[in-house]
Amino acid sequence: MKFLVTSDLHLPTYYKEFYESLNNINEKIDFVILCGDIIDNKEHIYIKKLYYLLSKKFGNVKIFSTFGNNEASFLLNGEKEKDFYRKEYNFINWLDYEYYNLGEYYLLGFEGFSERTWKMVNIENIKEYYSKKLENIFNSLNNKIIVFSHYGLSRDTVFGDPAPEWSLYSKYIENLIKKYSNKIIYGFHGHAHHSKNYKTKINDTEIYNVAFSLHRKPLIFEI
């Protein structure tokens, strides 16, 4: 199976450039992964426009996405915003600490978190809560896993971005990837628009920062 991965399109910002990049793809794509921040500042009408682009290019392709900070606030109203997207744009499979069975593989999507957002600082034990939630999923799955998140999965793939490192990724998540790397074949994320490195390896797991601003095109992988 071949699949396309990208993030941080911040539509309408990269709409034209993304459209043009699709024209250079001549391969059959079995599914699409979007690692959040599809839109900019909740300009959610562009989710439908993105769906039309992908459907026109790839036909009735499955699209999976998680939530970025531009889709759902990291404040307390974030869960209501996520419910809105699930209902209004149900042609996308939204995964938020949830997984999808691809047959030989599982696809696990989650928003992730950084070290010091408002929510992380002000809600007691919130990092431990989300980390435990992921750990329970990892323990429950027997087949190999493809993980995708909005926030960074490793320090290496956010390093060099001008934003503060604490706002880009969490060591909690990186340690989980390390612990379960025998199960996780790929990890994809965005959020760090201008990192110096876009790929690394954590034990057996290949990690990629797929932010559109880094590559100016979606990336294609095969399993």
Beta strands, then each sheet from edge to edge (+ up, - down):
strand 1: 2-6
strand 2: 31-34
strand 3: 62-65
strand 4: 93-94
strand 5: 98-101
strand 6: 105-110
strand 7: 144-149
strand 8: 184-189
strand 9: 199-202
strand 10: 205-209
strand 11: 219-222
sheet 1: 4+ 3+ 2+ 1+ 11-
sheet 2: 5+ 6- 7- 8- 10- 9+
end
